[in-house]
Amino acid sequence: MMVLSMELPNLETEDDVDYEKNMVEMFQDAQTSFYEGCPTSCLVTILLLLNLCITHGVNSTFIDELLYLPKVDLFPKDNTFPKSFY
């Protein structure tokens, strides 16, 4: 799995601290796999799927159905795969 690093600027206001917290959380989530033993990160998998959908012009309803199938029927029950596009 590819490991990314990120540096954030010094933050001073409460909004800046909230922003930093959210960015760090999203960054960590992006590097997490959907289930133990999954060979790719959440970010890589979602970007690959969205790229395919955009390339082939599918709508958000199809994307939701495409995401739902692995979440419920293919991956282990404790997976973190998203159920929908939103």
N, C-alpha and C positions, 0 to 999 in steps of 0.2 A: 504494500500500500504506500502511495506517495505521501510524504509528510510535508506539510506546509508550515511556514513560520510567518508571523505577522507582528509588526511593531506598531503600537498606537502612540499618538502624540501625548504630551502631558496634558491632563484634563483638570479643569479647576472648578467648574460649576456643577451643580447637582444634575443638570441635564446631560452634561458631558460624562459624568460618572455613570449614569444610566445607559448612555450610548455605548460607553466602553464595555459595560457589563453585558449588554445585548450582543455586541459584536464578538466578544470572547465566547459567549455561549453559542452563538451561531457558528463560529469558527470551529469550536470543539465538536458540535453536532455534525458538521460537514465532514469531519474526519472519522466519525464513528461508523462502524459497519451496521447493516440492518439486522444481522444476527451473528452469533458466534461462528467464526469460520468463514464468513462471507469474504470473498477475495477483493471486493472493491468498496470504496467508501460511499456514503449516502450521496454526497455531492457529485461524485463522478457518475454514479448510476442515474440520478435524476437529470443531470445535464445531457447524458447520452439519450435518454428517453425523450426529453423535451426537444432535442435537436432532431430526432427522427420525426416527431410529430410536426414540428415546424416545417421541415423539409418536404413532408408529404401533405401538408395542409389539412391536418385533422383538427376537429374542434375540441373544445374543453370537455364536452360530455364524453367523447371517446377517450380522452386522456384520463378522466376520472374512472371509467370502466377498466382501462388498461392498468391503472394503479391498484384498483381494488382486487383484481384477480390474484396477483402474487401475495398481497397482504393477507388475504383470507385463505386462499386455497393452495398456494405453492410453498411459502416460507414457513419456518417453524412458528408456533403460536406466539412466542415472546419477541417477535421481530419489531423493528421500529420503522418499517417501510410506510410511507404516507398512504392514507386511504383515498386522498383526492388531490387535485391540482391546487386547491385553495387552502 
